[in-house]
Amino acid sequence: MDFISYGLKAFFSTRPYGWDMIRAIRSCKTAAEERAVVRKECAAIRAAISENDQDYRHRNLAKLMFIHMLGYPTHFGQMECLKLIASSGFPDKRIGYLGLMLLLDERQEVLMLVTNSLKQDLNHSNQYIIGLALCALGNICSAEMARDLAPEVERLLQFRDPNIRKKVKRVAAGLLHSACIDGIAETGSLFVFGDKVVANLVSSKPVSFNIT
């Protein structure tokens, strides 16, 4: 738990995580003032991205997520999500996966680039990083990702931690759903994967699914 506590403290540290921007936006009296603040912040974030600023990448992505929730385009920050996910630390991965789930969906071609990172994190020794990867996979899984990552998810059906197993069962159902929509579940390893998931669900006790 010390590792998780460190990650949460790093994420909500006393250093401003965009609070100045949030206060500036909330103090705007008109939509025009808000757009001006957002344009200024987006310009600064674009400049940081072009300069490959690693120290403030996580902070800039946090700002972009807030801007996205206001309805403004943030597509230029999608690759920053992948860079944070590829980092080794839990805090960076946490905000990277959060940005991935918020700024992208299963129709984005950029998702093809994150499959390898997901595979590595699903095989990680840290169960909390495995949980991050499962949470993201359950939210943005495409048929191609379902096909490529089914072996990793199947292996986690026997994971030692019950909370991970709960997430795995929810994610496994989502993988099969994504595959069936595109008509690829009846071919290759996904057919066997589906049988194993069903057998695991039938043999185990009822659980309430929680993917957060």
Order of alpha helices (4+ residues) and beta strands (2+ residues): alpha-alpha-alpha-alpha-alpha-alpha-alpha-alpha-alpha-alpha-alpha
